[in-house]
């Protein structure tokens, strides 16, 4: 069954174009049902609503004033969800592939809006290099010493960059860190 454009035409007699009209409605209903609840849904709160949304990969669409766009774009060979603000504004990455999120002792995760959080361990006085660099900025690195409770210890970050950071301490204590950037 295929959709027939311009049916019914103004000059059509309904009795002769009835099958075309019926086929058009059935085709529209079949297409709509792919990711929507049916128009005639027993739960009227669901009727016509999306079940899910499928987005084809594309480059960032152009937006105009008072408009925003939600789209899929390939990053690192993975379909990734993005939002584009009005007037061809800022692109904001909203998702990351599960394979890029680490639940290990050292790793990173991507937060909606473009924020990346990284964590791990190190030894005071040595440089720490992140597993992967922040794409744009490393805003903050917070360290917590792993010294014994009775030890006198202070530790602070002396330098930070997109690729890692350096610390100083009275001793060479171990530490845990959390770094935030984009």
PyMOL commands that set and color helices and strands:
alter all, ss='L'
color gray80, all
select helices_A, chain A and resi 14-32+98-100
alter helices_A, ss='H'
color red, helices_A
select strands_A, chain A and resi 69-75+78-84+91-93+107-111+115-123+127-129+138-145+155-160+164-169+174-181
alter strands_A, ss='S'
color yellow, strands_A
deselect
rebuild
show_as cartoon
